[in-house]
């Protein structure tokens, strides 16, 4: 049986960034990364909208805020060094009603507290200069926001890991983890490996892998939310010059439907946020009875559903009604018509929900004797990947 210092579970962008940071810090480390799919970045990383987030939204001092801002600069430096294409096109956040003005002001103040330079408050005329087709009563310009392909970034991380001597195994799913005399044995569908430390970056299954290392239930459950996108027809792409976001609902860890230019061309519109009936359920009909049943039985989800059922029904209505989806987009760009939209992709967000009904907004990293478990790493985890990886690798190196 092969022995490693660290086994990383999960070949998404956070797992790859963690492995890369570990090997950069300690090149002699014997490191193995396991990914159950036959490609890297197969789930959350490869299904997101490719936005480089600035750190505007996050509570100052939170893990999200610090990792996003640090990770932003680390990501751009990495891309410049390795010729990964990106574009800092900027975005505007638009208030469409008087009720949203205090929330917009709060966002502006958060951005200032988080150290963002160049933020600008916009009146209607100034917004029209940036985005001639937008509708709103006030806005914020955020010049730091950009676009990128995170699958391309992930593949470059993987290339660097191999150059540094790390082992990467695809199509190898972890089935059990046991511990004896301070050595963990990770059993997969293809073999077993001894290791001093397990690092869990399993995304949509991070709670399941955490329970393998805890040998008991943990206090959070991953609840999958699917986000569905449309794309603008080519002849309508001129309606969006940069990125256009609404003022987000502070009760939810989602940013609302927005318009995103893509690094490969085109403009995405969305996403909504509906409960997925399967953890890797990218279509409306994707269904797994066991996983859905587990979600519905979770006390925390039951409390969320009881409190926000009206909002949830609205999201489902928009999921099945193109007219309703179009109406939401028209709040930002009134010229958009139903026939301007063609079906786009979908992603599933791994949203951690605690037993008390809290939708975890911040990153959550749990440690135990065997492992470091990254149990909640939603957006902006891709932007923050190198910073999260550095944080986790520093935790790991203290134990090795």
C-alpha positions as CSV (number, residue, x, y, z in Angstrom):
1,X,0.0,0.0,0.0
2,X,1.3,3.4,-1.0
3,X,1.9,5.9,1.8
4,X,1.3,9.7,1.5
5,X,1.7,12.7,3.7
6,X,-1.6,14.2,2.4
7,X,-4.5,12.9,0.4
8,X,-6.8,15.6,-1.0
9,X,-10.3,14.5,-1.9
10,X,-11.9,16.5,-4.7
11,X,-10.5,17.8,-8.0
12,X,-12.5,21.0,-8.2
13,X,-10.7,24.4,-8.1
14,X,-10.4,24.5,-4.3
15,X,-8.9,21.0,-4.0
16,X,-6.5,21.7,-6.8
17,X,-5.5,25.1,-5.3
18,X,-5.0,23.5,-1.9
19,X,-2.7,20.8,-3.4
20,X,-0.8,23.4,-5.4
21,X,-0.2,25.6,-2.3
22,X,0.9,22.6,-0.3
23,X,3.5,21.5,-2.8
24,X,4.8,25.1,-3.3
25,X,5.3,25.4,0.4
26,X,6.8,22.0,0.9
27,X,8.0,20.4,-2.4
28,X,9.1,17.2,-0.6
29,X,5.5,16.4,0.4
30,X,4.1,13.1,-0.8
31,X,0.7,14.3,-2.0
32,X,-2.2,12.5,-3.7
33,X,-5.3,14.1,-5.1
34,X,-8.4,12.0,-5.8
35,X,-11.3,13.0,-8.1
36,X,-14.2,10.7,-8.7
37,X,-15.0,12.1,-12.2
38,X,-12.9,11.5,-15.3
39,X,-12.0,15.2,-15.5
40,X,-11.1,18.1,-13.2
41,X,-13.6,20.9,-12.4
42,X,-16.5,18.7,-13.4
43,X,-19.1,20.2,-11.1
44,X,-19.3,23.5,-9.3
45,X,-16.1,24.9,-10.9
46,X,-17.0,23.9,-14.4
47,X,-20.7,25.1,-14.2
48,X,-20.3,28.6,-12.8
49,X,-20.6,31.9,-14.7
50,X,-16.9,32.6,-14.8
51,X,-17.0,35.8,-12.8
52,X,-13.9,37.2,-11.0
53,X,-15.5,38.6,-7.8
54,X,-14.1,41.8,-6.3
55,X,-15.2,41.2,-2.6
56,X,-17.9,43.8,-2.6
57,X,-20.6,41.7,-0.9
58,X,-18.9,40.1,2.0
59,X,-19.0,41.0,5.6
60,X,-15.7,42.8,6.5
61,X,-13.3,40.5,8.4
62,X,-15.2,37.3,7.3
63,X,-13.4,34.4,5.7
64,X,-15.2,35.2,2.5
65,X,-14.1,38.8,2.5
66,X,-10.4,38.2,3.4
67,X,-10.0,35.2,1.1
68,X,-11.9,36.8,-1.8
69,X,-9.7,40.0,-1.8
70,X,-6.5,38.1,-1.2
71,X,-7.5,35.4,-3.7
72,X,-8.4,38.0,-6.3
73,X,-4.9,39.3,-6.5
74,X,-3.3,35.8,-6.3
75,X,-5.6,34.6,-9.1
76,X,-4.7,37.6,-11.4
77,X,-1.0,37.1,-10.7
78,X,-1.2,33.4,-11.5
79,X,-3.1,34.0,-14.7
80,X,-0.6,36.7,-15.8
81,X,2.3,34.4,-15.1
82,X,0.8,31.4,-16.8
83,X,-0.9,33.2,-19.7
84,X,-4.5,32.3,-18.7
85,X,-6.9,34.7,-20.4
86,X,-9.1,37.0,-18.3
87,X,-10.7,40.4,-18.6
88,X,-11.4,43.0,-15.9
89,X,-14.5,44.4,-17.6
90,X,-16.1,45.8,-14.4
91,X,-19.7,45.7,-13.4
92,X,-22.5,47.9,-12.1
93,X,-24.9,47.0,-9.3
94,X,-28.3,48.6,-9.9
95,X,-31.1,49.6,-7.5
96,X,-34.5,49.5,-9.2
97,X,-36.6,50.8,-6.3
98,X,-36.4,53.3,-3.5
99,X,-36.5,50.4,-1.0
100,X,-33.2,49.1,-2.4
101,X,-31.3,52.4,-1.9
102,X,-30.3,51.7,1.8
103,X,-29.1,48.2,0.7
104,X,-27.1,49.8,-2.1
105,X,-25.5,52.2,0.3
106,X,-24.6,49.3,2.6
107,X,-22.9,47.5,-0.3
108,X,-20.9,50.6,-1.2
109,X,-19.8,51.0,2.4
110,X,-18.8,47.3,2.6
111,X,-16.8,47.7,-0.5
112,X,-14.9,50.6,1.0
113,X,-14.3,48.7,4.2
114,X,-13.0,45.7,2.2
115,X,-10.5,48.0,0.6
116,X,-11.9,48.2,-2.9
117,X,-10.6,51.3,-4.8
118,X,-12.3,53.1,-7.6
119,X,-15.9,52.4,-6.4
120,X,-18.3,55.0,-7.8
121,X,-21.8,55.9,-6.9
122,X,-23.8,56.3,-10.0
123,X,-26.9,58.4,-10.8
124,X,-29.2,57.5,-13.7
125,X,-27.3,59.5,-16.3
126,X,-24.0,58.0,-15.2
127,X,-25.4,54.5,-15.3
128,X,-26.7,55.1,-18.9
129,X,-23.2,56.2,-19.9
130,X,-21.8,52.8,-18.9
131,X,-24.8,50.6,-19.8
132,X,-27.1,52.6,-22.1
133,X,-29.9,50.0,-22.0
134,X,-30.1,49.5,-18.2
135,X,-33.0,50.7,-16.0
136,X,-32.6,51.8,-12.4
137,X,-32.6,54.8,-10.1
138,X,-29.0,54.5,-8.7
139,X,-26.0,52.2,-9.0
140,X,-22.5,51.4,-8.0
141,X,-19.6,50.9,-10.5
142,X,-17.1,48.2,-9.5
143,X,-14.1,48.3,-11.7
144,X,-12.3,45.2,-10.2
145,X,-14.9,42.6,-11.4
146,X,-13.8,40.4,-14.3
147,X,-14.5,37.3,-16.3
148,X,-12.5,34.1,-16.8
149,X,-12.9,30.4,-17.6
150,X,-12.3,28.6,-14.3
151,X,-12.0,25.2,-16.0
152,X,-8.9,26.6,-17.8
153,X,-7.6,27.8,-14.5
154,X,-8.1,24.4,-12.9
155,X,-6.3,22.6,-15.6
156,X,-3.4,24.9,-15.2
157,X,-3.4,24.2,-11.5
158,X,-3.3,20.5,-12.2
159,X,-0.4,20.9,-14.6
160,X,1.6,22.8,-12.0
161,X,0.8,20.1,-9.3
162,X,2.2,17.4,-11.6
163,X,5.3,19.5,-12.3
164,X,5.9,19.7,-8.6
165,X,5.6,15.9,-8.1
166,X,2.1,15.5,-6.9
167,X,0.0,12.5,-7.9
168,X,-3.5,13.1,-9.5
169,X,-5.9,10.2,-9.9
170,X,-9.1,10.7,-11.9
171,X,-12.1,8.3,-12.0
172,X,-11.4,7.2,-8.4
173,X,-14.2,7.7,-5.8
174,X,-13.5,7.6,-2.1
175,X,-15.7,4.9,-0.4
176,X,-14.4,4.8,3.2
177,X,-11.8,6.4,5.5
178,X,-10.6,4.8,8.7
179,X,-7.9,5.7,11.2
180,X,-5.5,3.6,13.3
181,X,-2.5,4.8,15.2
182,X,-2.6,8.3,13.7
183,X,-2.6,6.9,10.1
184,X,-5.7,7.2,7.9
185,X,-6.5,4.6,5.3
186,X,-8.5,6.0,2.4
187,X,-10.3,3.3,0.4
188,X,-11.4,4.1,-3.2
189,X,-13.1,2.3,-6.0
190,X,-9.6,1.4,-7.3
191,X,-7.4,0.9,-4.3
192,X,-6.4,2.1,-0.8
193,X,-3.9,4.6,0.5
194,X,-2.4,5.4,3.8
195,X,-1.9,9.0,4.8
196,X,-1.0,11.2,7.7
197,X,-3.8,13.8,6.8
198,X,-6.9,13.9,4.7
199,X,-8.1,17.2,3.2
200,X,-11.7,17.2,2.1
201,X,-12.6,19.5,-0.7
202,X,-15.4,17.4,-2.1
203,X,-17.9,20.2,-2.8
204,X,-21.4,18.8,-3.2
205,X,-20.4,15.8,-1.1
206,X,-18.2,17.5,1.4
207,X,-20.5,16.7,4.3
208,X,-20.5,13.0,3.3
209,X,-16.7,12.9,3.2
210,X,-16.6,14.8,6.5
211,X,-18.7,12.1,8.1
212,X,-16.3,9.5,6.8
213,X,-13.6,11.2,8.8
214,X,-15.7,12.0,11.8
215,X,-17.4,8.5,12.0
216,X,-20.5,10.4,13.1
217,X,-23.1,12.9,11.7
218,X,-22.0,16.5,11.5
219,X,-24.1,19.6,12.2
220,X,-24.3,20.7,8.6
221,X,-25.9,19.2,5.5
222,X,-25.2,20.2,1.9
223,X,-28.4,21.4,0.3
224,X,-28.1,21.5,-3.5
225,X,-29.5,24.6,-5.2
226,X,-29.6,24.6,-9.0
227,X,-29.0,27.8,-10.9
228,X,-30.3,27.9,-14.4
229,X,-29.2,30.3,-17.1
230,X,-30.3,31.7,-20.4
231,X,-28.0,33.2,-23.0
232,X,-28.8,36.3,-25.1
233,X,-29.1,35.7,-28.9
234,X,-26.1,37.1,-30.7
235,X,-28.0,40.0,-32.1
236,X,-29.0,41.1,-28.6
237,X,-25.6,40.9,-26.9
238,X,-25.0,44.6,-27.6
239,X,-27.5,45.3,-24.8
240,X,-24.9,44.4,-22.2
241,X,-21.5,46.1,-22.2
242,X,-20.1,44.9,-18.9
243,X,-21.7,42.9,-16.0
244,X,-25.0,44.0,-14.6
245,X,-26.2,42.9,-11.2
246,X,-29.3,43.7,-9.0
247,X,-29.1,44.6,-5.4
248,X,-29.1,41.2,-3.6
249,X,-31.7,40.1,-1.1
250,X,-29.8,40.2,2.3
251,X,-31.8,37.1,3.5
252,X,-30.3,34.8,1.0
253,X,-26.7,33.8,0.0
254,X,-27.5,34.3,-3.7
255,X,-27.0,37.4,-5.9
256,X,-30.2,37.4,-7.9
257,X,-30.5,37.1,-11.7
258,X,-27.9,39.2,-13.5
259,X,-26.2,39.6,-16.9
260,X,-22.7,38.3,-17.3
261,X,-20.4,38.7,-20.3
262,X,-18.4,35.5,-20.9
263,X,-14.7,35.2,-21.6
264,X,-15.4,33.0,-24.7
265,X,-18.0,35.4,-26.1
266,X,-21.7,35.7,-25.4
267,X,-23.8,37.0,-22.5
268,X,-25.4,34.8,-19.8
269,X,-28.6,35.8,-18.0
270,X,-29.5,34.3,-14.7
271,X,-29.3,32.3,-12.5
272,X,-32.4,31.6,-10.5
273,X,-32.0,29.4,-7.4
274,X,-34.2,26.3,-7.0
275,X,-33.8,23.2,-4.8
276,X,-32.1,20.5,-6.9
277,X,-33.6,17.0,-6.5
278,X,-30.2,15.5,-6.9
279,X,-26.8,16.8,-5.7
280,X,-25.4,16.8,-9.2
281,X,-28.8,17.5,-10.8
282,X,-28.2,19.9,-13.7
283,X,-31.6,19.5,-15.3
284,X,-35.2,19.9,-14.1
285,X,-35.8,16.2,-14.4
286,X,-32.6,15.0,-12.6
287,X,-33.8,13.1,-9.5
288,X,-32.3,11.0,-6.8
289,X,-34.8,9.7,-4.2
290,X,-32.3,9.1,-1.5
291,X,-30.6,12.5,-1.8
292,X,-33.9,14.4,-2.0
293,X,-35.3,12.5,0.9
294,X,-32.2,13.3,3.0
295,X,-32.6,17.0,2.2
296,X,-36.3,17.1,3.0
297,X,-35.7,15.3,6.3
298,X,-33.0,17.6,7.4
299,X,-34.4,19.8,10.3
300,X,-32.5,22.8,9.1
301,X,-33.9,22.7,5.6
302,X,-37.4,22.2,7.0
303,X,-37.0,25.5,8.9
304,X,-35.7,27.3,5.8
305,X,-38.6,26.0,3.8
306,X,-41.1,27.0,6.4
307,X,-39.7,30.5,6.5
308,X,-39.1,31.2,2.8
309,X,-41.6,29.0,1.0
310,X,-43.1,32.0,-0.9
311,X,-39.7,32.9,-2.2
312,X,-39.0,29.3,-3.1
313,X,-42.2,29.0,-5.1
314,X,-41.4,32.2,-7.0
315,X,-38.0,30.7,-8.0
316,X,-39.7,27.5,-9.2
317,X,-42.2,29.4,-11.1
318,X,-39.4,31.3,-12.8
319,X,-37.7,28.0,-13.5
320,X,-40.6,26.7,-15.5
321,X,-41.9,29.9,-16.9
322,X,-39.7,31.7,-19.5
323,X,-42.0,34.7,-19.3
324,X,-41.5,35.0,-15.5
325,X,-37.7,34.7,-16.0
326,X,-37.8,37.4,-18.7
327,X,-39.9,39.7,-16.4
328,X,-37.1,39.4,-13.7
329,X,-34.5,40.3,-16.3
330,X,-36.6,43.2,-17.6
331,X,-36.2,44.9,-14.2
332,X,-32.6,45.6,-15.2
333,X,-33.0,45.8,-19.0
334,X,-36.6,46.5,-20.1
335,X,-35.8,45.9,-23.8
336,X,-35.1,42.2,-23.2
337,X,-37.9,40.0,-24.7
338,X,-38.7,36.3,-24.3
339,X,-37.6,35.5,-27.8
340,X,-34.2,37.1,-27.1
341,X,-33.3,34.3,-24.7
342,X,-32.0,30.8,-25.6
343,X,-31.4,28.0,-23.1
344,X,-28.0,28.2,-21.4
345,X,-26.3,26.0,-18.9
346,X,-27.0,25.2,-15.3
347,X,-24.9,24.8,-12.1
348,X,-25.5,23.4,-8.7
349,X,-24.4,25.2,-5.6
350,X,-23.3,23.2,-2.6
351,X,-25.0,25.3,0.1
352,X,-24.3,24.2,3.7
353,X,-27.4,24.4,6.0
354,X,-27.0,23.8,9.7
355,X,-29.5,22.0,11.9
356,X,-31.0,25.2,13.2
357,X,-32.0,26.4,9.7
358,X,-29.0,28.7,9.0
359,X,-27.8,28.9,5.4
360,X,-24.1,29.3,6.0
361,X,-23.0,32.5,4.3
362,X,-19.3,32.3,5.2
363,X,-16.7,29.7,4.3
364,X,-16.6,26.8,6.8
365,X,-13.5,24.7,7.5
366,X,-13.7,22.1,10.2
367,X,-10.8,20.2,11.7
368,X,-10.6,16.8,13.5
369,X,-8.0,14.3,14.3
370,X,-7.9,12.8,10.8
371,X,-8.8,15.6,8.5
372,X,-9.4,19.2,7.5
373,X,-12.9,19.4,6.0
374,X,-13.8,22.3,3.7
375,X,-17.5,22.1,4.4
376,X,-18.8,25.3,2.8
377,X,-17.0,27.0,0.0
378,X,-19.6,28.5,-2.3
379,X,-19.1,31.6,-4.5
380,X,-16.7,33.4,-4.5
381,X,-14.6,30.2,-3.9
382,X,-13.4,30.1,-7.5
383,X,-12.0,33.7,-7.2
384,X,-10.7,32.9,-3.7
385,X,-9.3,29.4,-4.6
386,X,-5.6,30.2,-4.1
387,X,-6.3,32.1,-0.9
388,X,-8.5,29.3,0.5
389,X,-5.8,26.8,-0.6
390,X,-3.2,28.8,1.2
391,X,-5.3,29.0,4.3
392,X,-5.9,25.2,4.3
393,X,-2.3,24.4,3.4
394,X,-1.1,26.5,6.3
395,X,-3.4,24.6,8.6
396,X,-2.2,21.3,7.2
397,X,1.6,22.1,7.4
398,X,1.2,22.8,11.1
399,X,0.1,19.2,11.6
400,X,2.7,17.5,9.4
